[in-house]
């Protein structure tokens, strides 16, 4: 159960044009831990540090920004984690007595823990969940790599088993829609570092795919319909993206080949951090913006590998890790700009550049702290922000720009205008604080947790009008 919450402050150490990095700390330094998120809570469990195997679970509640500590029923490292239907699962791992079959299950609603058992004891397995199913695949048993997949049905609370096409450990898993993907890994089988096993939870069927590049020690994460796989000992880091609905691959090559890195997705970003390898420092971060198909880089606050990552309430957290004989409690947190940009860039306005919209504050509805910002507007021209429940693309007659919210034939029915007193902005930039309890639709609408709203800014532009790009924001 939860222990009394402890407030831990976060310290900003870097920023970029697309977001900010900050740091925090686990209660115990350790690497080879597992991480997952359930609701507003990010959990970091088990691990190896200081010559000991740990059962510590650090729980960060992003809604209250507080930490608490719990314990696994058995200390272990190199375990796997996944979450579904309000429960977090921590399976397998290396215990002091050897590979374990233990599964610790955390119910976020009650704050209680229970245990279960895998069909085979193993460590260095991979976990993911989709469609009410929690899957733990592969791993290293007492004497050999395993092909076993243990599947937990959250509706019936029962386990079943399946088999991967190739036995392997050190593999990675991620989810796209109803499909769980197990990729890469190591074993005596030559195809292990290239094999992808896909399980469609909606149909209960398996299929396979082949990685374009070798990934013997991969990490996986997903953005939209694309699953990304990275990690191997190469002069460069090949990140292979698999478009699940289309069955097509794209390879992105990044400098500094490394393995034992961590991956997570937040907003439109796939983020790959840390790792070990020849010629790398272990503090490298590569960020892929799926919205713009561009890469940027950042740096962790500590050089390390065998760290764990998860995402909670719009923040990607990279926790713990090892380097040589040292273990780390550091948590590096990436918070991208709020929302996902689309219709970008906008048409150039008379200032010579496209107008740009962004947001600041919090995505938590209860915080009532959300600000819209418009930049690169023509100096001296007035404008106001718009809000809509759906995206669109329509160029109003006489306008130089494109309205990227849903617009009706006889006008823009359903689009709200922040044009009341005190909300008109004046170029070249302006901002407003948004009352999330009363968006200016007809009738006024209160934002609910889980809803996605779209924002844009209209402005006068040399006798005509124009628009910024648009921002899609999901609130919690």
N, C-alpha and C positions, 0 to 999 in steps of 0.2 A: 504494500500500500504506500501511498504518498507519505513522505516525511514533510515536516513544515517547510514551506517554500522559503527560499533565500533569494533576495534580490542581488543580482550581480550586474554591475555597470558595464556598458560596452564603450570601447574607445576607438574613435575614428582614426585610421592611419593612412588612408589613401582614398582618392576619388578619381573618377574618370568622367568623360562626357556622357556615359550611359549608365552610371550608377556609382555606388559607394561600397567600400570595404571597411569592415570594423572587426574587432576581436573580442573574444570572451574566453572563458576557461571551463574545462571539465573539472570535476572534483578530484580525479585521480589521473595522472599522466599514464597514457598507454596507447599502443598501436594494435593492429590486427583486431579491431573492434568492429561491431556492426551497427548500422543506423537505419532507422525508418521513421515515418511520421504517421500519426493517427490523430485526426482532428486538428487541433491547434498545438499539439504536443510533438516535439522532436525527441526521439529516444536514442541514446548512444549506450550500447550494452557490451559487457565483457571486455576482453582485450588482454594484452600482454605488456607488462611494464615493470621496471625495477626488479627483474628476475622472478616475478610472480604472475600467475594467471588470475584475472580478476572476475568477480561476479557483479561489479558495480554497474548500475544503470543510471546515467544522468538524464533527467527529463527536463527539457526546456519548454515551458508554456509560452508560446509567442504572443498570445492574447494578453497575458498579464506581465510578460517579460520577466518571469521568475524561473528559478531552477529548483528542482527537488531531486532526491536520490532514492533509488530503490535497489533491489538485489535480485539477480538471477538465482534460481534454485541450485545451480551448479556453476562454479567458475569455469570459464572456457574462452578461448580465442579462436580466430579463423572460423567464426560462425556466420550464419546467414540470417537476414531479416526481411520481413515483408509485412504489409498491413492490408486489412480488408474488413469492412463492415464494423468499424469501431474497435477493432482489436489489432494489436501488434504481436507478431510471432518472431521468436528468436530460436533458430533451429541448429542442431548439431554443434560442431566445433571441436577443438582440441582441449580436453580437460586434463588435469594433472595425471589421471590414470590412463589417458589415451583418448582415442576418438569417441565422441559421445553421440547418442541418439536422442538426447533430451531436447524438448521443445518447451520454452517458457512463453506463456500467452498472457498479454496485458490487456485488460478491458478498460478502455479509457473512461467510459461512462461511470463505472463503479470504483475505478482506481485499484482493482483487485487483480491478483496473479493466480494462474493455474498452470498445470504442466501436462504435457502429452509426450508421445514418443514417435520418432521416425521408424521406418521399417528396417533401416540399416544405420549403424553408427558411422559417422564420417565427418570430416572437416573439409574446409576449402570448397564448399558447395555454394550454390547460388539460389537466391529466392526472389520471387516476384508474385504479383497477384492481379487477377482480372476476373470480372464476371462472377464474383462471389466465390472464387476458387483461389487458394493460396498454394503455390507450388515451390518445392525445394528440389533442385535437380543436381545430379552429378555429385562430385566430392571424392575424397580420398578415404578409403576404408583402411582396415588394419594392414592389408597387404597389397592392395591394388586400387586403381581408379574404378569408380562406380558409374553405372549408367542409370541408376535408380532415380525415379521422380516420385516423391511423396506429394499427394494432392489432398488438401483439406477443403471440404465443402462447408462454407460458413452457414448455409441454410439448414443442413442436416447434422452438422457437427460430427461428420464422419471422415475417415481417411480412406484413400484408395492409392494404387500405385500404377506407374507406367515406366517405360524405359526410353532413355535417349538413344539415338541411332548409333552413337559412339560413346563408350565410357570415357570420362575425363574429369579432372578436378581443376581448380583455379579458373573456372569458367565464369561468365558474367550473364546476368539476366536483366531484362527490362520488359516493359509492357507498352503496346500500342493498341488502344481500343480494347477489344476482347481477346487480343492475341498476346501470349507470353512467349518471349524469345530467349533461348539459351544459346550462347555463342562462344566459340573458341575454347581454349583450355589446353591442358597438358595430359598426355598419357602415352602409352607405347604405340598408339594408333597414329599413323602419319596424317590422317585427315582431321584429327582432333582440333588443331589450331585454326582450321578453316570451316568447321562445321557449325551450322545454325539449325537448331531444332525449334520449330514453331508449334505451339499448342493453341488452337482456337477454342476458347472456353464456351463459346456459343454453340458450336457443333460437336465439341468433344473429339476433334480430329487433329492428327499430327501431320506435319510436313517438314521438309528440310530445305535449306538454302546453303550457298557456299560463300564465305567471306572472300572478297578480292585479295585481301592481304592476310598474312599470318598474324594471329593474335593468341599467343600461348599463355598470356597473363593479362586478360582484358578487363576493362571496365565498361559498363553500358549505361546509357540514359536515353531518353526519348523526348522529342519536341514535336507535337502534332502527330502526323502520320509517319514520322521518320524515327527509326531507332539508330543510335550512334554507338559504335564500338571502337575502342582505342586501347593501345597498350601492348607493347612487345619490345624486345631488345633489337632496335634498329637504329641506324644513323639519324633517321627522321621518324616522327610520330605520324603514322597513317591512321586517320580517323575515317572509318567506313560508315556511310549512312545508308540505311536500307528503308526504302519507301514501301511499307507493308502492303497497302492496297494495290500498288502498281507492280510490286515485285522487282524493283530496279535499285541499283546500287550507284552511289556517288562516293568517290574517295577524295579526302582533303588531306594534304600533306603539310605537317607542321614541323618546324625545326626541333631537334632535341628528342631523340627516341627515348622512351622511358616506360617502365612498368611499375606495378604496385602504386599506381596513382588512383585518384578518386574522381568520380563523375556525378554530376547532378544537373537537373534542368530547372530553370526558373524563368517565368515569362517566356520570351522568345529565345532565350539563351540556353545552349548546352555548354557546360563549364567542366573543364578537365584540369585538375589541380594536383601539384606535387608529383612524387614518383622518384624512382631510382633508375640509374642507367649511366652509361659511359658519356662523359662530357656534359652532364646536366647537374644543376645545383640542387634540385629538389624543391625549389620554391616557384617553379614556373606555373603559370595559369594560362590556358588557352580558352578563349570564349568565342563561340560561334553564334552569331545572331541569325536565326533562321528567317527572320522577317526581311533582312537586307542581304542575306547570304554572304556576310562578311565576317572576318576574324579580327579579334583584338587580343591583346595580352595584358596580364597583370602579374602581381607577385604576392605570394603568401608572406605572412609575417615571420614564419619559421620554415626552414628547409626540412622536409621530412617526406617519408613514404609510408605505406600501409596505414593511411588515414581512412576515415569513413565520411560519407556525405549523405545528406538528405535535404529536402526542401520543405519549408513550413511558412505559410502566410506570406508568400512573396519573397522569402529569403532563402538562399542556398547556404548551407552550413557545412564546413569542412573541419572535422574534429579529430584531435589526437594525432598519432603517428609516431614513427621511429626514425632514428638516424644514427648509424653506428651503434653504440651502446646506450644511447640516450632515448628516452621516451618523452612524449609531449602531451600536455593538457590543453594546448592552444586550440581555440575554435576560431577559424576565419569565416566571416559572414559576408556574402555578397548580396547587396540589395540593388537590383537594377532600377532604372527609372520606372515610375509607376505606369502600368499599362503597356499595351502592345501597339506600336505605331503601324498605321496602314495608310493607303493613298499617299505614299511618301516617296520622293519629295513632291510637294505641292507645285502648282504652276508658279513661275517666277513673277513677282509683283514689281511695282515701280521702284522699290528700294534696290532692285538688282539681284535679289535672292528670294528663295521660296519662304513663305511664312511657316512657322513651326509651332506646334502645340506640345505642351508637356504638363506634368502634374507633380505635385509635391504633397507631403503629409503622410496619411495612413490609409490603408485599404480596409481597415476595420470600421464597419458601419457605426458601431457604438462609440468610436473615438470622436466622430464628428470633426475630423481634421483632414479635409481634402481641398486642395487649391489647384485651380487651373491657371496655366501660364501661357501667354502667346508672345512670340518673339519674331523679329525680322519683319515687322509691319512697316508700311510707309509712314514716315514721320508726320505727325499732325492729323492723320486720318483716324476716324473713330471706328469702333467695331464692337461686337459682342459675341459671346460664346453660345454654341448650340449643343443640344443633347438629344439623342435618339436611342431607341432600344435595338435598332437594326442598322446594319451597314448598307451602303448603296453607292452609286456613282451616277451623278446627274449634273449637267452643266446648265444652270438656269439661264434663260435668254438675257443677253446683255452683260453677263458676268464673264470675267476673265478666268475664273477658277471653277473647280469641281466640288459640288456638294457631296460628301461621302457618307451621309446619313440617309435613311429611307425618305423618299420624297414622293408625294402623290401627284397625279396628273394635273390637278387643279391647284397645285401649290404644294406646300410641304406639311401635309397633315401628319400629326403625330410627332413632329419635331418641336422640342421646347427651346425657347429663346431666353437667354439671360440678359434681357434688355430693360429690366426694371430700373428704377432710380438707384443710382450708386453702383450699377453693374456695367455701365458703358465704359469701355477702355479706350485709351488714346495711344496711337502709335508713337514710337517704334516698338513698344512692348507694354504689356499690361497683365494683370492677374485679378482673379476674384476668389473669395472663399465660398465654396459650394455648400448650401444647406441640403444635406442628404435626406432630410425628413420631408423635403418639398421641392422636388425637381419641377421646373416650370413647364410641364406637359399640360395637356388639357384632358381631364382634370389633373391637378398637381399630384405627383407620385413620390412616395417614400421609398428609398432604396432599401432592398432586403438583402441579407447575407446570401451569397451564392449567385446574385444577379450580375449580368454584364451590361454595361452601358457604354455608349460611344459618344465622343465629344469632338467638336471642331470649332474653329473661330471664323466668323464672317467679318469682313472689314471693307470700308470704302477704299477705292484705289484709282485716283486720277479721273474722277467723273464716272467711273464704273465701280465694280466690286470684285472681290477675290476671296479666297479661302486659304487657311493654313492646311497642313496635312491633318490627319485624324488620329484619335487615340481610343483604343478599346480597353476598358478597365473592368476587371472582375472584382467585386467587393466580397468581403468575408464578414 
